[in-house]
Every structure is written in C-alpha cells, then in structure tokens.
Amino acid sequence: MSTAAPAAEPARPETVVAPRRVLPALVVAQLLGTAPWFAVNAVMPELQRELGWSTAAVGTLTSAYQLGFIAGTLVFALLAVADRHSARRVFLLCSLASAACTVGAWAVVRDFDALLVLRLASGFFLAGIYPVGMKLAAQWFPLGLGNALGLLIGALIVGSASAHALRGLGAALPWPSVMLGVAALAATGGVLLWRLLPEPPSTHAAPARPAHFDGGALATLWTDRKVRASVFGYFGHMWELYTMWVLMPLVLATRLDGAALSFAAFGVLGVAGALGCVVGGLLARRIGSAPVAAAWLATSGVCCLLTPWLIDAPAALFALWLAVWGFAVTGDSPQFSALTASNAPRHAMGSVLMLTNCIGFAISIVSIELHVRLASHAPLATVLPWLAVGPLVGLWMLRGLRGAGAAAR
C-alpha cells in the first residue's frame, strides 16, 4: 500500500509507471510462493505405497488445502487485511508461514489427521499470496492489467505444478526431498518480493486503508452487473479447474508411470497452463479480457465433453487433447480476475478479490469431492464430461459483459 501522506493527490492510472523490476519480481515471487499447493499430490503415489492410503486420500488432502484457502480468504476479506496493511508485508509473512506448514507436513506425514491440519493451515496462508499478488499487480498496472495478470497467474500455475517437476527430476530421491524443496521455494518467493518490490503508488481517490468492514463493497458480487458477470463466470471456471488438476494424473496413468507421468503432468498443468495465461493476456491487450475469457472457457468445456472419444485415442491425438485442455482450463483465470479487479470498488478491491476466491474455491471442493468419488466407481470417460457443467454456466453468466470486452486489458 502507499506510504504517502493521506492528503497527497492520488496518482491517476495513466501516470503510474512501474519500475522494470516490478513485474519480473511479482511473477517470480508468485511462482515460488505457490509451490506448496500440490506438494502432497506429487508424492502421493509413494505415500500410498509406503503407508497404504486409499485413492480417495488425494482428494481429501486437496480439499483440506482448498478449505484452508477458503477460510483464509474469508477472514482476510472480512478483516480487509489486504486493503488495510502493506500487501508486501502480508505476502512475505504468508509465504514464510506456508513454507513452515509444508515442513511440518513433511515431519508428521505418517499421521494422516495431523497432515490434514497442516495442509489446511498451508491453504489458509495461500490467501496472503495468490490474491495479494493480484492486488499488487492491479495497483502497479491499472492499465494493461489483463496482460500483467496473465503473466502473474501463469507463474502461479507453474508454481502450483512445480511439485510434479521436482518429483520427475528427483524420481530417484526419497519423497521428502520434494516437500522440503517446495517449502524452500515458498520462503524464497516471499523474501524476494519483499526485497525487490517497492510499495505501490496510490491509484485511487478513495481511502487506501478502509477503517472498517464494507459490506456494500463486497455485495457488488451480486448487485453490480459487471462484477456479477465476471465473478459467476469465474465460479463456472472453478467447477472445472481444480478437479481437472486432481484427476489429470489418473488420466495420464492410463498410459504412463514414474518420472514420465510426473513430467507429463507438469507439461499439461504447468507449461500448457502458463502458456494459456500468457497468450490470453497478450490477446486481452487487443480485444479485451471478456472475449478471451469466454473463448478459453468454451474451449476447455469442449475438451471435457470430448473425453469419451479421446481418452483412448492414438497417442498423438491424446497428447494434443490434453495440451489444449491444459492451455485453456487455466488461461481464462487471469482475465476473470482482471475483469473483477477493474470493476470492483477501488477502495475494497483486495477484499472483493478475496471473497471471490473464497466462494470459487468452495465450489472447487464440492466438485473435487463429487468427481473423485465418482471416479472411484465409474470410468473417467463417463466422469470427466460432467466438468463441462461449469464452463456452460460460466458462459451463460458472461453475457452480462457483452459489449464490455475492453473493460480490462
């Protein structure tokens, strides 16, 4: 947040010029800070073999992390943490706390209940990393936000999938090296952002630090047409996204195993996903965020529906299907965030983003639990098409932004 005196004239968006190091620092810090997200998922095959856990354990542990994030975003939104305190400081402290929770998870991994608690706690602190990083981007890049968030969330996607890459690179190493490695990455991300990123300028005429809870600002998720359209489009996206992430290793396991499976998961979820975010951000500069979000959401929905025909397709077609799906399923996320940040009340932007994340991740838990349980009783070819419900609902809600595609670029 700004350290300028309250009486100072707020900078206008067109006058904000970010130092060159700002965007690279944000991108790298976001990449590293989100590394613990799927740390346990990446080593789950080894844990299942060593500890005898069931297939459903991966869904339960993922849901615990998501539930922690929901709790964190709700608390942070209600207390206006990101709007009342330095976003840089919040990011640093939450990165260090998330790293500590991941080390704790490594230490107690054989106690499933204790592991659940620590994964929940790590998810709680993600609330000070993911949406806070988006707020910093919105403060530094009020113009070109769709492009900036494309890079930022692309980094988040690579960071989230990095545990799979570490698992592939360290296939011959014991699984603890993966969990300790991602903890070190998270701590490094927080320190880098704190050291390299200056405090952002004030870009809003409204008070930068609201003195109390602003229920009216949070209610714009339902009362403002533009905010409602982007938020509910995001909710449809969240029905699909993380369930696809959780089930993708199972899809790949129909053909691959070991290090090959880990690298393929990183390629689909991390590399293709980040590329979708970056390309979407570049397109948003030309045509606006709303058309890009709609196109990517429609593409991922089609990929869901094509599962019965492509899951057993020849290898080249199978790989192309998953690459396109990984590209589209995450590429719309930064554009939804850009639209919401652009249309939300300026003084409560951080809280609105956090509440949106809170509800979206609650939806993802329902979807994960439902589809993982279905996958334990039915073939993936019949389960995955149901993920298309989210994109269909999201596309319907995005009609509220028709003609407003240039609202965020």
C-alpha positions in Angstrom: 0.0 0.0 0.0 1.0 3.6 -0.4 3.2 5.2 2.3 2.4 8.7 1.1 0.6 11.1 3.4 -3.2 10.8 3.2 -3.6 14.3 1.8 -1.4 13.6 -1.2 -3.1 13.6 -4.6 -3.6 10.0 -5.8 -1.8 9.0 -8.9 -4.0 8.6 -11.9 -3.8 5.2 -13.6 -2.3 6.6 -16.8 0.5 8.3 -14.7 1.6 5.1 -12.9 4.9 3.9 -14.3 6.2 0.7 -12.7 10.0 0.2 -12.4 11.2 -2.5 -14.8 11.9 -4.9 -11.9 8.3 -4.9 -10.6 6.6 -7.3 -13.0 9.5 -9.9 -13.0 9.7 -9.7 -9.2 5.9 -10.3 -8.9 6.0 -13.2 -11.4 8.9 -15.0 -9.8 7.6 -14.4 -6.2 4.2 -15.8 -7.3 5.8 -18.8 -9.0 7.8 -19.7 -5.9 5.2 -18.7 -3.3 2.6 -21.1 -4.6 4.9 -24.1 -4.9 3.5 -25.9 -1.8 0.0 -26.1 -3.4 0.3 -29.6 -4.8 3.3 -30.8 -2.8 1.5 -33.7 -1.3 -0.3 -34.6 -4.6 3.0 -35.0 -6.3 4.3 -37.6 -3.8 1.0 -39.3 -3.3 1.9 -42.5 -5.2 4.9 -43.0 -2.9 2.9 -42.3 0.2 0.2 -44.7 -0.9 2.7 -47.5 -1.5 4.5 -46.8 1.8 1.6 -46.0 4.1 -1.3 -47.9 2.4 -3.5 -44.9 1.8 -6.5 -45.3 -0.4 -7.0 -43.4 -3.7 -9.6 -41.2 -2.1 -6.8 -39.7 0.2 -5.5 -37.5 -2.6 -9.0 -35.9 -2.9 -9.3 -35.4 0.8 -5.9 -33.8 1.2 -6.5 -31.5 -1.8 -9.9 -30.5 -0.4 -8.3 -29.7 3.0 -5.9 -27.3 1.3 -8.7 -25.7 -0.6 -10.8 -25.5 2.6 -7.9 -23.7 4.3 -7.7 -21.2 1.4 -11.5 -20.6 1.7 -11.1 -19.9 5.4 -8.1 -17.6 4.8 -9.7 -15.6 2.1 -12.9 -15.2 4.1 -11.0 -14.0 7.2 -8.8 -11.7 5.1 -11.8 -10.3 3.2 -13.9 -9.6 6.4 -10.9 -8.0 8.1 -9.8 -6.1 4.9 -6.3 -7.4 5.6 -5.0 -6.7 2.1 -6.6 -3.2 2.0 -5.6 -2.1 5.5 -2.0 -3.4 5.6 1.0 -3.4 3.4 0.4 -6.1 0.7 4.2 -6.7 0.5 4.3 -7.5 4.2 1.3 -9.7 4.0 2.8 -11.7 1.1 6.1 -12.1 3.0 4.6 -13.3 6.2 2.2 -15.7 4.5 4.9 -17.2 2.3 7.1 -17.9 5.3 4.1 -19.4 7.2 3.2 -21.6 4.2 6.7 -22.8 4.0 6.7 -23.7 7.7 3.5 -25.6 7.3 4.9 -27.6 4.5 8.0 -28.5 6.6 5.6 -29.5 9.4 3.6 -31.7 6.9 6.8 -33.5 6.0 7.5 -34.1 9.7 4.1 -35.6 10.5 3.3 -37.1 7.1 2.6 -40.6 8.6 -0.1 -39.1 10.8 -2.9 -38.5 8.3 -5.0 -36.4 10.7 -2.1 -34.1 11.6 -1.2 -33.9 7.9 -4.7 -32.7 7.1 -4.5 -30.0 9.7 -1.2 -28.7 8.3 -2.4 -28.8 4.7 -5.4 -26.8 5.8 -3.1 -24.3 7.5 -0.9 -24.0 4.5 -4.0 -23.3 2.4 -5.1 -20.6 4.8 -1.8 -18.7 4.3 -2.2 -19.0 0.5 -4.8 -16.3 0.9 -2.0 -13.9 1.6 -0.1 -15.0 -1.6 -2.4 -15.6 -4.5 -5.0 -12.8 -4.3 -2.5 -10.4 -2.6 -0.2 -10.8 -5.6 -3.1 -10.0 -7.9 -3.8 -6.8 -5.9 -0.2 -5.7 -6.2 -0.4 -6.2 -10.0 -3.6 -4.2 -10.1 -2.0 -1.4 -8.2 1.1 -1.3 -10.3 -0.6 -1.9 -13.7 -4.0 -0.3 -13.7 -3.6 -0.2 -17.5 -2.7 -3.5 -19.2 -4.0 -5.4 -16.2 -5.2 -8.4 -18.3 -1.7 -8.9 -19.6 0.0 -8.4 -16.2 -2.3 -10.9 -14.6 -1.8 -13.3 -17.5 1.9 -13.4 -16.6 1.3 -13.4 -12.9 -1.2 -16.3 -12.9 0.9 -18.1 -15.5 3.6 -18.1 -12.9 1.1 -19.3 -10.2 0.2 -22.2 -12.5 3.9 -23.2 -13.0 4.5 -22.8 -9.3 1.5 -25.0 -8.4 2.6 -27.7 -10.8 6.3 -27.4 -9.8 6.0 -30.2 -7.3 5.4 -32.6 -10.2 8.5 -31.3 -11.9 10.5 -31.8 -8.8 9.1 -35.3 -8.5 10.1 -36.1 -12.0 13.6 -34.6 -11.6 14.1 -36.3 -8.3 12.5 -39.7 -9.1 15.5 -41.5 -7.7 15.4 -39.4 -4.5 13.2 -40.1 -1.4 9.9 -38.2 -1.4 10.8 -35.9 1.5 13.1 -34.0 -0.8 10.1 -32.8 -2.8 8.2 -31.5 0.2 11.3 -29.8 1.7 12.2 -28.4 -1.7 8.8 -26.7 -2.3 8.9 -25.3 1.3 12.3 -23.6 0.4 10.8 -22.2 -2.8 7.9 -20.7 -1.0 10.1 -19.0 1.6 12.4 -17.7 -1.1 9.4 -16.2 -3.0 8.3 -14.2 -0.1 11.7 -12.8 0.7 12.4 -11.9 -3.0 9.1 -9.9 -3.3 9.8 -8.1 0.0 13.4 -7.2 -1.1 12.8 -6.3 -4.8 9.3 -4.8 -4.9 8.7 -1.2 -3.7 5.5 -0.1 -2.2 2.9 0.6 -5.0 1.6 4.1 -5.6 -1.9 5.1 -4.5 -4.0 5.0 -7.7 -7.4 5.6 -6.1 -9.1 8.7 -4.8 -10.8 6.7 -2.1 -9.0 6.0 1.2 -6.3 3.3 0.7 -6.9 1.8 4.1 -10.6 1.3 4.9 -11.3 1.7 8.6 -14.0 -0.9 8.9 -15.8 -3.7 7.1 -17.5 -2.6 4.0 -20.4 -5.0 3.3 -21.7 -2.8 0.5 -18.5 -3.2 -1.5 -18.5 -7.0 -1.0 -22.1 -7.2 -2.0 -21.2 -5.9 -5.5 -20.6 -9.6 -6.3 -24.4 -9.8 -6.6 -25.6 -6.2 -7.0 -23.3 -4.9 -9.8 -24.0 -6.3 -13.3 -20.4 -6.3 -14.5 -18.9 -7.6 -11.3 -21.5 -10.3 -11.1 -20.9 -11.4 -14.7 -17.1 -11.9 -14.2 -17.4 -13.4 -10.7 -20.0 -16.0 -11.8 -18.0 -16.8 -14.9 -15.1 -17.4 -12.6 -17.3 -19.7 -10.5 -18.1 -21.8 -13.5 -14.3 -22.0 -14.3 -13.6 -23.1 -10.7 -16.1 -26.0 -11.0 -13.8 -27.5 -13.7 -10.2 -26.3 -13.0 -9.0 -28.0 -9.8 -11.0 -31.2 -10.3 -9.2 -31.5 -13.7 -5.9 -30.9 -11.9 -6.6 -33.6 -9.3 -7.8 -36.2 -11.9 -5.2 -35.4 -14.6 -2.5 -37.8 -13.1 -5.2 -40.5 -13.2 -5.8 -39.8 -16.9 -2.1 -39.9 -17.6 -1.7 -43.0 -15.5 -3.7 -44.9 -18.1 -0.6 -44.7 -20.3 2.4 -43.6 -18.2 4.0 -44.1 -14.9 7.0 -43.0 -12.8 9.0 -39.9 -13.9 7.3 -39.9 -17.3 4.0 -39.4 -15.6 5.3 -36.6 -13.4 6.9 -34.7 -16.4 3.7 -35.2 -18.4 1.6 -33.8 -15.6 3.9 -30.8 -15.3 3.7 -30.3 -19.0 -0.1 -30.4 -19.2 -0.8 -28.5 -16.0 2.2 -26.2 -15.7 3.7 -25.5 -19.1 0.5 -25.6 -21.2 -1.5 -23.8 -18.4 1.1 -21.0 -18.1 1.2 -20.6 -21.9 -2.6 -20.2 -22.0 -2.4 -17.5 -19.4 0.4 -15.6 -21.2 -1.2 -15.9 -24.7 -4.6 -14.9 -23.2 -3.0 -11.8 -21.6 -1.4 -10.7 -24.9 -4.8 -11.2 -26.7 -6.6 -9.2 -24.0 -4.4 -6.2 -24.8 -6.0 -6.2 -28.3 -9.6 -7.4 -27.8 -10.2 -7.1 -24.1 -10.5 -9.7 -21.3 -14.1 -10.7 -21.6 -13.8 -12.2 -25.2 -10.6 -14.1 -24.2 -12.2 -15.5 -21.0 -15.2 -16.7 -23.0 -13.1 -18.3 -25.7 -10.9 -20.1 -23.3 -13.8 -21.3 -21.1 -15.7 -22.6 -24.2 -12.5 -24.5 -25.3 -12.0 -26.2 -22.0 -15.7 -27.1 -21.8 -15.4 -28.8 -25.2 -12.3 -30.7 -24.0 -14.4 -32.0 -21.1 -17.2 -33.2 -23.4 -14.7 -34.9 -25.8 -13.3 -37.2 -23.1 -15.2 -40.4 -24.1 -13.7 -40.2 -27.6 -10.2 -39.0 -26.8 -9.1 -40.8 -23.6 -8.4 -43.9 -25.6 -7.3 -42.1 -28.8 -3.9 -42.7 -30.5 -1.0 -41.2 -28.6 -0.6 -38.1 -30.7 -4.3 -37.1 -30.6 -4.4 -38.0 -26.8 -1.4 -35.6 -26.2 -2.9 -32.9 -28.3 -6.2 -33.1 -26.4 -4.5 -32.8 -23.1 -2.2 -30.0 -24.2 -5.2 -27.9 -25.5 -7.2 -28.7 -22.3 -4.3 -27.6 -20.1 -3.8 -24.5 -22.2 -7.5 -23.4 -22.0 -8.5 -24.6 -18.5 -6.3 -22.0 -16.7 -5.9 -19.4 -19.4 -9.2 -17.7 -18.6 -8.4 -17.3 -14.9 -6.3 -14.1 -15.1 -8.9 -12.5 -17.4 -11.7 -13.2 -14.9 -9.5 -11.6 -12.2 -8.7 -8.6 -14.3 -12.4 -8.0 -15.1 -13.3 -8.3 -11.4 -10.5 -6.1 -10.3 -11.3 -3.5 -12.9 -15.0 -3.3 -12.0 -14.8 -3.7 -8.2 -15.0 -0.7 -5.9 -11.4 0.8 -5.8 -11.1 1.0 -2.1 -12.1 -2.6 -1.5 -10.6 -4.3 -4.5 -8.4 -6.7 -2.4 -11.3 -7.8 -0.3 -13.6 -8.3 -3.3 -10.9 -10.4 -5.0 -10.5 -12.5 -1.8 -14.2 -13.1 -1.3 -14.5 -14.1 -5.0 -11.6 -16.6 -4.5 -13.3 -17.8 -1.2 -16.5 -18.7 -3.0 -14.8 -20.1 -6.0 -12.6 -22.5 -4.0 -15.7 -23.6 -2.0 -17.2 -24.6 -5.4 -14.0 -26.4 -6.3 -14.2 -28.5 -3.1 -17.7 -29.7 -4.0 -16.6 -30.5 -7.5 -13.4 -32.3 -6.3 -15.2 -34.5 -3.8 -18.0 -35.3 -6.2 -15.9 -36.2 -9.1 -13.1 -38.1 -7.2 -15.8 -40.3 -5.6 -17.5 -40.8 -8.9 -14.1 -41.8 -10.4 -13.7 -44.5 -7.8 -16.8 -46.2 -9.1 -17.0 -45.3 -12.8 -14.6 -44.9 -15.7 -13.0 -41.5 -16.2 -14.6 -41.4 -19.7 -18.0 -41.0 -18.1 -17.0 -38.8 -15.2 -14.9 -36.0 -16.8 -17.6 -34.8 -19.2 -19.6 -33.6 -16.2 -17.0 -31.0 -15.6 -18.4 -29.1 -18.6 -21.3 -28.0 -16.4 -19.1 -25.3 -15.0 -18.0 -23.8 -18.3 -21.6 -23.9 -19.6 -22.8 -21.9 -16.6 -19.9 -19.5 -16.8 -20.5 -18.8 -20.5 -24.2 -18.1 -19.7 -23.3 -15.6 -17.0 -20.7 -13.8 -19.1 -23.5 -12.5 -21.2 -23.6 -9.6 -18.7 -20.3 -8.4 -20.1 -21.4 -8.4 -23.7 -20.1 -5.2 -25.3 -17.8 -4.6 -22.3 -14.8 -6.6 -23.5 -12.5 -3.7 -23.3 -13.2 -3.1 -19.6 -9.9 -4.8 -18.7 -6.9 -5.0 -21.0 
